[in-house]
Amino acid sequence: MADRQGQPVRDSAERDYRIATHMIPGEGGLPALEFVEARPGGPRTGAPVLFVHGAFGGAWMWSEFFIPFFARRGRHVAAFS
């Protein structure tokens, strides 16, 4: 599994969080599975959140607004494509 670790992100009004993208290789030359997750920098609150995209989507569609929104509030968040 190849990882790209992001730098900690700090929002001026919220807690910091860390976003990482993992590429899970497919077997026999199949495309890789992308797994994006954000871990809160402080204490975790609530259950983890998993975003699942519909047709014509991917993990990218959650990473701009929704993943940071929940991660800043202490949730461990993930999405895959």
NUSE-13990 format. One record per atom (N, C-alpha, C, CB): residue in three letters; x, y, z negated; atom name. Coordinates in steps of 0.05 Angstrom, whole numbers, m for minus. Glycine has a CB too. Layout:
// residues N
pt residuo: ALA; east: X; north: Y; up: Z; atomo: CA
...
END
This chain:
// residues 81
pt residuo: MET; east: 17; north: m23; up: 0; atomo: N
pt residuo: MET; east: 0; north: 0; up: 0; atomo: CA
pt residuo: MET; east: 18; north: 25; up: 0; atomo: C
pt residuo: MET; east: m19; north: 0; up: m24; atomo: CB
pt residuo: ALA; east: 14; north: 43; up: 18; atomo: N
pt residuo: ALA; east: 29; north: 67; up: 20; atomo: CA
pt residuo: ALA; east: 14; north: 89; up: 6; atomo: C
pt residuo: ALA; east: 35; north: 75; up: 49; atomo: CB
pt residuo: ASP; east: 28; north: 106; up: m9; atomo: N
pt residuo: ASP; east: 15; north: 127; up: m24; atomo: CA
pt residuo: ASP; east: 26; north: 154; up: m16; atomo: C
pt residuo: ASP; east: 19; north: 123; up: m55; atomo: CB
pt residuo: ARG; east: 8; north: 174; up: m16; atomo: N
pt residuo: ARG; east: 16; north: 202; up: m14; atomo: CA
pt residuo: ARG; east: 5; north: 216; up: m39; atomo: C
pt residuo: ARG; east: 5; north: 216; up: 13; atomo: CB
pt residuo: GLN; east: 23; north: 223; up: m57; atomo: N
pt residuo: GLN; east: 15; north: 235; up: m82; atomo: CA
pt residuo: GLN; east: 13; north: 265; up: m78; atomo: C
pt residuo: GLN; east: 34; north: 228; up: m105; atomo: CB
pt residuo: GLY; east: m9; north: 277; up: m85; atomo: N
pt residuo: GLY; east: m12; north: 306; up: m83; atomo: CA
pt residuo: GLY; east: m1; north: 320; up: m107; atomo: C
pt residuo: GLY; east: m42; north: 313; up: m79; atomo: CB
pt residuo: GLN; east: 3; north: 345; up: m104; atomo: N
pt residuo: GLN; east: 12; north: 362; up: m126; atomo: CA
pt residuo: GLN; east: m12; north: 368; up: m144; atomo: C
pt residuo: GLN; east: 26; north: 388; up: m116; atomo: CB
pt residuo: PRO; east: m7; north: 372; up: m170; atomo: N
pt residuo: PRO; east: m29; north: 379; up: m187; atomo: CA
pt residuo: PRO; east: m42; north: 405; up: m177; atomo: C
pt residuo: PRO; east: m20; north: 383; up: m217; atomo: CB
pt residuo: VAL; east: m68; north: 406; up: m178; atomo: N
pt residuo: VAL; east: m83; north: 430; up: m169; atomo: CA
pt residuo: VAL; east: m96; north: 442; up: m193; atomo: C
pt residuo: VAL; east: m104; north: 422; up: m147; atomo: CB
pt residuo: ARG; east: m93; north: 469; up: m196; atomo: N
pt residuo: ARG; east: m106; north: 482; up: m218; atomo: CA
pt residuo: ARG; east: m125; north: 504; up: m208; atomo: C
pt residuo: ARG; east: m85; north: 495; up: m238; atomo: CB
pt residuo: ASP; east: m149; north: 502; up: m216; atomo: N
pt residuo: ASP; east: m169; north: 522; up: m210; atomo: CA
pt residuo: ASP; east: m168; north: 542; up: m233; atomo: C
pt residuo: ASP; east: m198; north: 510; up: m205; atomo: CB
pt residuo: SER; east: m171; north: 568; up: m227; atomo: N
pt residuo: SER; east: m168; north: 588; up: m248; atomo: CA
pt residuo: SER; east: m188; north: 585; up: m270; atomo: C
pt residuo: SER; east: m170; north: 615; up: m236; atomo: CB
pt residuo: ALA; east: m212; north: 575; up: m264; atomo: N
pt residuo: ALA; east: m233; north: 574; up: m285; atomo: CA
pt residuo: ALA; east: m237; north: 545; up: m295; atomo: C
pt residuo: ALA; east: m259; north: 584; up: m273; atomo: CB
pt residuo: GLU; east: m224; north: 526; up: m284; atomo: N
pt residuo: GLU; east: m229; north: 498; up: m291; atomo: CA
pt residuo: GLU; east: m204; north: 484; up: m298; atomo: C
pt residuo: GLU; east: m243; north: 484; up: m267; atomo: CB
pt residuo: ARG; east: m206; north: 458; up: m304; atomo: N
pt residuo: ARG; east: m183; north: 441; up: m311; atomo: CA
pt residuo: ARG; east: m168; north: 433; up: m286; atomo: C
pt residuo: ARG; east: m192; north: 416; up: m326; atomo: CB
pt residuo: ASP; east: m143; north: 425; up: m289; atomo: N
pt residuo: ASP; east: m128; north: 416; up: m266; atomo: CA
pt residuo: ASP; east: m135; north: 386; up: m260; atomo: C
pt residuo: ASP; east: m98; north: 419; up: m272; atomo: CB
pt residuo: TYR; east: m127; north: 378; up: m236; atomo: N
pt residuo: TYR; east: m132; north: 350; up: m228; atomo: CA
pt residuo: TYR; east: m111; north: 343; up: m207; atomo: C
pt residuo: TYR; east: m161; north: 347; up: m216; atomo: CB
pt residuo: ARG; east: m108; north: 317; up: m201; atomo: N
pt residuo: ARG; east: m88; north: 308; up: m182; atomo: CA
pt residuo: ARG; east: m102; north: 290; up: m161; atomo: C
pt residuo: ARG; east: m66; north: 291; up: m197; atomo: CB
pt residuo: ILE; east: m97; north: 297; up: m136; atomo: N
pt residuo: ILE; east: m109; north: 282; up: m113; atomo: CA
pt residuo: ILE; east: m88; north: 265; up: m100; atomo: C
pt residuo: ILE; east: m122; north: 301; up: m93; atomo: CB
pt residuo: ALA; east: m94; north: 239; up: m95; atomo: N
pt residuo: ALA; east: m76; north: 221; up: m81; atomo: CA
pt residuo: ALA; east: m91; north: 207; up: m59; atomo: C
pt residuo: ALA; east: m63; north: 201; up: m101; atomo: CB
pt residuo: THR; east: m77; north: 201; up: m37; atomo: N
pt residuo: THR; east: m88; north: 186; up: m15; atomo: CA
pt residuo: THR; east: m72; north: 160; up: m12; atomo: C
pt residuo: THR; east: m87; north: 202; up: 12; atomo: CB
pt residuo: HIS; east: m86; north: 138; up: m12; atomo: N
pt residuo: HIS; east: m73; north: 112; up: m9; atomo: CA
pt residuo: HIS; east: m82; north: 100; up: 18; atomo: C
pt residuo: HIS; east: m80; north: 92; up: m33; atomo: CB
pt residuo: MET; east: m63; north: 90; up: 33; atomo: N
pt residuo: MET; east: m69; north: 76; up: 58; atomo: CA
pt residuo: MET; east: m65; north: 46; up: 54; atomo: C
pt residuo: MET; east: m51; north: 87; up: 82; atomo: CB
pt residuo: ILE; east: m87; north: 31; up: 55; atomo: N
pt residuo: ILE; east: m86; north: 2; up: 52; atomo: CA
pt residuo: ILE; east: m85; north: m11; up: 79; atomo: C
pt residuo: ILE; east: m110; north: m8; up: 35; atomo: CB
pt residuo: PRO; east: m62; north: m23; up: 87; atomo: N
pt residuo: PRO; east: m60; north: m34; up: 114; atomo: CA
pt residuo: PRO; east: m79; north: m57; up: 120; atomo: C
pt residuo: PRO; east: m31; north: m43; up: 119; atomo: CB
pt residuo: GLY; east: m88; north: m57; up: 145; atomo: N
pt residuo: GLY; east: m106; north: m79; up: 154; atomo: CA
pt residuo: GLY; east: m89; north: m103; up: 162; atomo: C
pt residuo: GLY; east: m124; north: m69; up: 177; atomo: CB
pt residuo: GLU; east: m102; north: m126; up: 164; atomo: N
pt residuo: GLU; east: m88; north: m150; up: 172; atomo: CA
pt residuo: GLU; east: m89; north: m154; up: 202; atomo: C
pt residuo: GLU; east: m101; north: m175; up: 158; atomo: CB
pt residuo: GLY; east: m68; north: m164; up: 213; atomo: N
pt residuo: GLY; east: m68; north: m171; up: 242; atomo: CA
pt residuo: GLY; east: m70; north: m147; up: 260; atomo: C
pt residuo: GLY; east: m89; north: m190; up: 248; atomo: CB
pt residuo: GLY; east: m59; north: m124; up: 252; atomo: N
pt residuo: GLY; east: m60; north: m100; up: 269; atomo: CA
pt residuo: GLY; east: m86; north: m84; up: 267; atomo: C
pt residuo: GLY; east: m55; north: m108; up: 297; atomo: CB
pt residuo: LEU; east: m103; north: m91; up: 249; atomo: N
pt residuo: LEU; east: m128; north: m76; up: 246; atomo: CA
pt residuo: LEU; east: m122; north: m49; up: 233; atomo: C
pt residuo: LEU; east: m148; north: m91; up: 228; atomo: CB
pt residuo: PRO; east: m138; north: m29; up: 237; atomo: N
pt residuo: PRO; east: m133; north: m2; up: 225; atomo: CA
pt residuo: PRO; east: m132; north: m4; up: 194; atomo: C
pt residuo: PRO; east: m155; north: 18; up: 234; atomo: CB
pt residuo: ALA; east: m119; north: 16; up: 183; atomo: N
pt residuo: ALA; east: m116; north: 17; up: 154; atomo: CA
pt residuo: ALA; east: m141; north: 28; up: 142; atomo: C
pt residuo: ALA; east: m92; north: 35; up: 146; atomo: CB
pt residuo: LEU; east: m145; north: 23; up: 116; atomo: N
pt residuo: LEU; east: m167; north: 33; up: 100; atomo: CA
pt residuo: LEU; east: m155; north: 57; up: 84; atomo: C
pt residuo: LEU; east: m179; north: 11; up: 82; atomo: CB
pt residuo: GLU; east: m168; north: 80; up: 86; atomo: N
pt residuo: GLU; east: m159; north: 103; up: 71; atomo: CA
pt residuo: GLU; east: m175; north: 105; up: 46; atomo: C
pt residuo: GLU; east: m162; north: 129; up: 88; atomo: CB
pt residuo: PHE; east: m161; north: 109; up: 23; atomo: N
pt residuo: PHE; east: m173; north: 111; up: m3; atomo: CA
pt residuo: PHE; east: m163; north: 137; up: m16; atomo: C
pt residuo: PHE; east: m167; north: 86; up: m21; atomo: CB
pt residuo: VAL; east: m181; north: 156; up: m20; atomo: N
pt residuo: VAL; east: m175; north: 182; up: m32; atomo: CA
pt residuo: VAL; east: m186; north: 182; up: m60; atomo: C
pt residuo: VAL; east: m186; north: 206; up: m15; atomo: CB
pt residuo: GLU; east: m169; north: 190; up: m80; atomo: N
pt residuo: GLU; east: m178; north: 191; up: m107; atomo: CA
pt residuo: GLU; east: m167; north: 216; up: m121; atomo: C
pt residuo: GLU; east: m170; north: 166; up: m123; atomo: CB
pt residuo: ALA; east: m182; north: 226; up: m140; atomo: N
pt residuo: ALA; east: m174; north: 249; up: m156; atomo: CA
pt residuo: ALA; east: m177; north: 241; up: m185; atomo: C
pt residuo: ALA; east: m191; north: 274; up: m149; atomo: CB
pt residuo: ARG; east: m156; north: 246; up: m200; atomo: N
pt residuo: ARG; east: m156; north: 240; up: m229; atomo: CA
pt residuo: ARG; east: m155; north: 267; up: m244; atomo: C
pt residuo: ARG; east: m133; north: 221; up: m237; atomo: CB
pt residuo: PRO; east: m171; north: 270; up: m264; atomo: N
pt residuo: PRO; east: m170; north: 295; up: m279; atomo: CA
pt residuo: PRO; east: m144; north: 297; up: m295; atomo: C
pt residuo: PRO; east: m194; north: 297; up: m298; atomo: CB
pt residuo: GLY; east: m134; north: 322; up: m299; atomo: N
pt residuo: GLY; east: m110; north: 326; up: m314; atomo: CA
pt residuo: GLY; east: m114; north: 324; up: m344; atomo: C
pt residuo: GLY; east: m98; north: 353; up: m307; atomo: CB
pt residuo: GLY; east: m138; north: 329; up: m352; atomo: N
pt residuo: GLY; east: m144; north: 328; up: m381; atomo: CA
pt residuo: GLY; east: m160; north: 303; up: m388; atomo: C
pt residuo: GLY; east: m160; north: 353; up: m389; atomo: CB
pt residuo: PRO; east: m175; north: 305; up: m409; atomo: N
pt residuo: PRO; east: m191; north: 281; up: m418; atomo: CA
pt residuo: PRO; east: m213; north: 275; up: m397; atomo: C
pt residuo: PRO; east: m203; north: 286; up: m445; atomo: CB
pt residuo: ARG; east: m218; north: 249; up: m394; atomo: N
pt residuo: ARG; east: m240; north: 241; up: m376; atomo: CA
pt residuo: ARG; east: m267; north: 242; up: m389; atomo: C
pt residuo: ARG; east: m234; north: 212; up: m365; atomo: CB
pt residuo: THR; east: m287; north: 249; up: m374; atomo: N
pt residuo: THR; east: m314; north: 249; up: m384; atomo: CA
pt residuo: THR; east: m332; north: 235; up: m365; atomo: C
pt residuo: THR; east: m324; north: 278; up: m389; atomo: CB
pt residuo: GLY; east: m350; north: 219; up: m375; atomo: N
pt residuo: GLY; east: m370; north: 205; up: m358; atomo: CA
pt residuo: GLY; east: m358; north: 182; up: m342; atomo: C
pt residuo: GLY; east: m382; north: 225; up: m339; atomo: CB
pt residuo: ALA; east: m375; north: 170; up: m327; atomo: N
pt residuo: ALA; east: m367; north: 147; up: m311; atomo: CA
pt residuo: ALA; east: m352; north: 156; up: m285; atomo: C
pt residuo: ALA; east: m391; north: 130; up: m303; atomo: CB
pt residuo: PRO; east: m336; north: 139; up: m273; atomo: N
pt residuo: PRO; east: m323; north: 146; up: m248; atomo: CA
pt residuo: PRO; east: m344; north: 149; up: m226; atomo: C
pt residuo: PRO; east: m302; north: 125; up: m240; atomo: CB
pt residuo: VAL; east: m337; north: 165; up: m205; atomo: N
pt residuo: VAL; east: m355; north: 170; up: m183; atomo: CA
pt residuo: VAL; east: m342; north: 160; up: m158; atomo: C
pt residuo: VAL; east: m362; north: 201; up: m181; atomo: CB
pt residuo: LEU; east: m357; north: 143; up: m142; atomo: N
pt residuo: LEU; east: m348; north: 133; up: m116; atomo: CA
pt residuo: LEU; east: m366; north: 144; up: m94; atomo: C
pt residuo: LEU; east: m347; north: 102; up: m116; atomo: CB
pt residuo: PHE; east: m354; north: 158; up: m75; atomo: N
pt residuo: PHE; east: m369; north: 169; up: m53; atomo: CA
pt residuo: PHE; east: m366; north: 150; up: m29; atomo: C
pt residuo: PHE; east: m359; north: 198; up: m45; atomo: CB
pt residuo: VAL; east: m389; north: 144; up: m17; atomo: N
pt residuo: VAL; east: m390; north: 126; up: 7; atomo: CA
pt residuo: VAL; east: m402; north: 142; up: 30; atomo: C
pt residuo: VAL; east: m406; north: 100; up: 1; atomo: CB
pt residuo: HIS; east: m387; north: 144; up: 52; atomo: N
pt residuo: HIS; east: m397; north: 159; up: 75; atomo: CA
pt residuo: HIS; east: m417; north: 143; up: 92; atomo: C
pt residuo: HIS; east: m374; north: 169; up: 92; atomo: CB
pt residuo: GLY; east: m431; north: 157; up: 108; atomo: N
pt residuo: GLY; east: m449; north: 144; up: 127; atomo: CA
pt residuo: GLY; east: m436; north: 142; up: 155; atomo: C
pt residuo: GLY; east: m476; north: 159; up: 128; atomo: CB
pt residuo: ALA; east: m452; north: 140; up: 175; atomo: N
pt residuo: ALA; east: m442; north: 138; up: 202; atomo: CA
pt residuo: ALA; east: m428; north: 164; up: 210; atomo: C
pt residuo: ALA; east: m465; north: 132; up: 222; atomo: CB
pt residuo: PHE; east: m406; north: 161; up: 225; atomo: N
pt residuo: PHE; east: m391; north: 184; up: 236; atomo: CA
pt residuo: PHE; east: m378; north: 200; up: 214; atomo: C
pt residuo: PHE; east: m409; north: 201; up: 253; atomo: CB
pt residuo: GLY; east: m373; north: 189; up: 191; atomo: N
pt residuo: GLY; east: m360; north: 203; up: 169; atomo: CA
pt residuo: GLY; east: m336; north: 189; up: 159; atomo: C
pt residuo: GLY; east: m380; north: 207; up: 146; atomo: CB
pt residuo: GLY; east: m324; north: 200; up: 139; atomo: N
pt residuo: GLY; east: m300; north: 188; up: 127; atomo: CA
pt residuo: GLY; east: m295; north: 200; up: 100; atomo: C
pt residuo: GLY; east: m275; north: 191; up: 145; atomo: CB
pt residuo: ALA; east: m273; north: 192; up: 87; atomo: N
pt residuo: ALA; east: m266; north: 202; up: 61; atomo: CA
pt residuo: ALA; east: m261; north: 232; up: 62; atomo: C
pt residuo: ALA; east: m242; north: 188; up: 50; atomo: CB
pt residuo: TRP; east: m253; north: 242; up: 85; atomo: N
pt residuo: TRP; east: m247; north: 271; up: 88; atomo: CA
pt residuo: TRP; east: m271; north: 288; up: 82; atomo: C
pt residuo: TRP; east: m237; north: 276; up: 117; atomo: CB
pt residuo: MET; east: m295; north: 278; up: 88; atomo: N
pt residuo: MET; east: m319; north: 295; up: 84; atomo: CA
pt residuo: MET; east: m325; north: 301; up: 55; atomo: C
pt residuo: MET; east: m343; north: 281; up: 97; atomo: CB
pt residuo: TRP; east: m314; north: 285; up: 37; atomo: N
pt residuo: TRP; east: m319; north: 290; up: 8; atomo: CA
pt residuo: TRP; east: m296; north: 306; up: m5; atomo: C
pt residuo: TRP; east: m322; north: 264; up: m6; atomo: CB
pt residuo: SER; east: m273; north: 307; up: 8; atomo: N
pt residuo: SER; east: m249; north: 318; up: m5; atomo: CA
pt residuo: SER; east: m247; north: 348; up: m7; atomo: C
pt residuo: SER; east: m225; north: 308; up: 9; atomo: CB
pt residuo: GLU; east: m263; north: 363; up: 8; atomo: N
pt residuo: GLU; east: m261; north: 392; up: 7; atomo: CA
pt residuo: GLU; east: m277; north: 404; up: m17; atomo: C
pt residuo: GLU; east: m271; north: 404; up: 33; atomo: CB
pt residuo: PHE; east: m301; north: 394; up: m21; atomo: N
pt residuo: PHE; east: m318; north: 406; up: m42; atomo: CA
pt residuo: PHE; east: m325; north: 387; up: m65; atomo: C
pt residuo: PHE; east: m344; north: 416; up: m29; atomo: CB
pt residuo: PHE; east: m335; north: 363; up: m58; atomo: N
pt residuo: PHE; east: m346; north: 345; up: m79; atomo: CA
pt residuo: PHE; east: m325; north: 332; up: m96; atomo: C
pt residuo: PHE; east: m362; north: 324; up: m66; atomo: CB
pt residuo: ILE; east: m303; north: 322; up: m85; atomo: N
pt residuo: ILE; east: m283; north: 309; up: m101; atomo: CA
pt residuo: ILE; east: m271; north: 329; up: m121; atomo: C
pt residuo: ILE; east: m261; north: 297; up: m84; atomo: CB
pt residuo: PRO; east: m262; north: 353; up: m112; atomo: N
pt residuo: PRO; east: m252; north: 372; up: m131; atomo: CA
pt residuo: PRO; east: m272; north: 381; up: m152; atomo: C
pt residuo: PRO; east: m241; north: 397; up: m117; atomo: CB
pt residuo: PHE; east: m297; north: 384; up: m144; atomo: N
pt residuo: PHE; east: m318; north: 393; up: m162; atomo: CA
pt residuo: PHE; east: m320; north: 374; up: m186; atomo: C
pt residuo: PHE; east: m345; north: 394; up: m148; atomo: CB
pt residuo: PHE; east: m322; north: 348; up: m181; atomo: N
pt residuo: PHE; east: m324; north: 328; up: m202; atomo: CA
pt residuo: PHE; east: m298; north: 324; up: m218; atomo: C
pt residuo: PHE; east: m334; north: 302; up: m192; atomo: CB
pt residuo: ALA; east: m275; north: 325; up: m204; atomo: N
pt residuo: ALA; east: m250; north: 321; up: m217; atomo: CA
pt residuo: ALA; east: m244; north: 344; up: m237; atomo: C
pt residuo: ALA; east: m227; north: 319; up: m196; atomo: CB
pt residuo: ARG; east: m251; north: 368; up: m229; atomo: N
pt residuo: ARG; east: m247; north: 391; up: m247; atomo: CA
pt residuo: ARG; east: m264; north: 388; up: m273; atomo: C
pt residuo: ARG; east: m254; north: 417; up: m233; atomo: CB
pt residuo: ARG; east: m285; north: 373; up: m271; atomo: N
pt residuo: ARG; east: m302; north: 369; up: m294; atomo: CA
pt residuo: ARG; east: m297; north: 343; up: m310; atomo: C
pt residuo: ARG; east: m331; north: 370; up: m286; atomo: CB
pt residuo: GLY; east: m273; north: 332; up: m305; atomo: N
pt residuo: GLY; east: m264; north: 308; up: m320; atomo: CA
pt residuo: GLY; east: m272; north: 281; up: m309; atomo: C
pt residuo: GLY; east: m275; north: 311; up: m347; atomo: CB
pt residuo: ARG; east: m282; north: 280; up: m285; atomo: N
pt residuo: ARG; east: m290; north: 254; up: m274; atomo: CA
pt residuo: ARG; east: m268; north: 242; up: m257; atomo: C
pt residuo: ARG; east: m316; north: 256; up: m257; atomo: CB
pt residuo: HIS; east: m263; north: 216; up: m258; atomo: N
pt residuo: HIS; east: m245; north: 203; up: m239; atomo: CA
pt residuo: HIS; east: m262; north: 197; up: m214; atomo: C
pt residuo: HIS; east: m233; north: 176; up: m252; atomo: CB
pt residuo: VAL; east: m253; north: 208; up: m191; atomo: N
pt residuo: VAL; east: m269; north: 208; up: m167; atomo: CA
pt residuo: VAL; east: m254; north: 194; up: m144; atomo: C
pt residuo: VAL; east: m277; north: 237; up: m158; atomo: CB
pt residuo: ALA; east: m268; north: 179; up: m128; atomo: N
pt residuo: ALA; east: m256; north: 165; up: m105; atomo: CA
pt residuo: ALA; east: m275; north: 164; up: m81; atomo: C
pt residuo: ALA; east: m248; north: 136; up: m114; atomo: CB
pt residuo: ALA; east: m262; north: 162; up: m58; atomo: N
pt residuo: ALA; east: m277; north: 158; up: m33; atomo: CA
pt residuo: ALA; east: m260; north: 142; up: m14; atomo: C
pt residuo: ALA; east: m284; north: 186; up: m20; atomo: CB
pt residuo: PHE; east: m272; north: 127; up: 4; atomo: N
pt residuo: PHE; east: m257; north: 111; up: 23; atomo: CA
pt residuo: PHE; east: m268; north: 113; up: 51; atomo: C
pt residuo: PHE; east: m256; north: 81; up: 13; atomo: CB
pt residuo: SER; east: m252; north: 106; up: 70; atomo: N
pt residuo: SER; east: m260; north: 105; up: 98; atomo: CA
pt residuo: SER; east: m243; north: 85; up: 113; atomo: C
pt residuo: SER; east: m260; north: 133; up: 111; atomo: CB
END
